[in-house]
């Protein structure tokens, strides 16, 4: 009987994803555009940056009603500057969660969330990112109902549109389960990670899951900037803080997977801050993995702009030793990240040795010294 049910659910998943094959997620860094004054203001103010940095992926982030109203016009503005841009859409999720019950969820979806998903579909977005935060902890049962129903409804209405989830970067600080050593069961105790990311273990535990399967990508908010003291400027993160944060978050995700909250098969991409984080840190991490960056123009400082410029140039194969002294430490940190050493922007014997090993492992010639020749190799493989 179990085998027959599993086969039936497999056919249902395929049916919910019918009519169009999802496009693969663009393998480039993504820049989020957001403003507290609304998406049109964010896009308008970010246009000079888009012309300068030329990112390959832009995420338009707003509340669901703002997206329904403004996504098309904003997408046209971005495409006028970057005709080949891949678009993502990020939707602020928490505002209506506390109103959700099994009786109200269909109406809330139709009134609030599905119009945002349709807007993403209609502008040809690759990905719709669900930005779910504190409401998932305060109202876990309602958050699960909404997530499960929304994922299935969106996939049925918008075939081909990929789905993502972004929230906290350390699941064990915001646990789904608090008793019996954290192993998943069907009660509703904490943030419903499995509603977005659950797999076979969660299914066996009897928790509510989307019939169409988990989201297509997870974007943990690996934010390294220190908290802002009340009445004082926000301090910068120390060099290496982001690299340590990513490592700590990865360990937390591994722990959550062993507890059944998260299916480890779901791809993960770090969501990082483009402000109050050393540009060398961001460049070094971005040399090893694809990033989403939060957020232009309102959460972007000089370090964030510098890191974005270097990461986007590297994707286009345009990094060279002639980019100037201002960017050179950031370029160096990017190169260090590529060869697997700590990105501090100071190329020394350890970096040279790592680069030499990296080159030899790929049957490439070179002495490991930082310069135009090494950068060309690092950008081509």
Steps between C-alpha positions, in 0.01 A plus 500: 500500500782744588662443162174574319451822700856609426447436130175698506670792676781488245251530215329786683830685536562461128148624424544808718818583308343430160478717188846655516839385612660739749797691363824424681593762759744741338846420631605856575503728803168673567448858619178580686330836448292626794392826658273583789349758265385233259633299208477780238723720717746215551529433128523865402775572753692182414520558123844670513635206699354252253675681216827499691507145641289321234384210716366196317210447744279758670240419764205739535393488864178644645183405679247293306273793422792716389617226266156456349482874434855583396692192383429541130604865478809440714605200293474712186727763655762244596490333159540837329841525671590129498316328212636152580429515872357199684231611743404363838212625712518510880175523694471614862291222648416573863228765483195273479621180668314550827169514310551160339293196595389202296174686441656831391814395316348475151354848523824652631698330226270632231486850644864547605761248392390356166485845332869545591584158357310578182689826470828308525381257235382776270835684501683176418672469837708187555437480874252614765665524843281468809646724772353351817626612839366559853135417426609143437613474862210692653231320297657168395178315421365783286838543330504131405150512357588804291833360379359161400200642318691786340775280358251263341270776372786701351646199323158412359433856376854597398666193349864565426540755779754373751444555871750600767492560875705740708506536876738450789845355435527285815199268523601367841473854643139508367404134540207319350497263798598564862438162663629143447845627397352706219393214276208588280144401583154618403445762770552872433761633740722735303599635162361259236820430306361178361201676341745657255792257507376167632565167331456132569573518874243775554248314291548186709444707815156600374548876477312702243707541183432636151383226267725645230813467713731750672617829355762494226765700688572617853658840566606524867560858613866471596525851637835582656452869580489571874177615659451875500533645853211723599577861415836418343625425149506139392857363525677312223551127527861397550688341215417130491162539673302399190720200429450382859126568485463291186688209656291515818176517300599202290556298816155603628336390176675166521365457852146592386522245220592223745192593707272477196404867473683553171555280198874529423423454130360855479772729355623778729637843404616757756306825532750759627497867591639762262559730796723508809689193381857529375510486119790256520285260701210514254732458202676200654171324580360593158804344333402163651122511468225698332346770719186704527575849633267713715427770388533799267459789522401541864721232659814555298823665613840549338618153599187342360534694176865399470428133560214505251717665237776240540264200507313612189822578311635154588187336362559678171869409499598866528714495815852611427801656662409835342184566702674739737630510853158562657365161396825307512472367860146382419616335178779332695252371759283365218802316356580361846145371528533330162813311602364408843684718750364762739419816306679785676616693192872446573664254260783318674684167487195299609288652224775443245533135600122448487481665159784286367321185620174623349667557163684168497182311590352635177810439290562874471836674508586781739705592801205590725578871518201734488467685171315514170599147392382334820179703507424393144534134599290544814215655301497236227462183709 
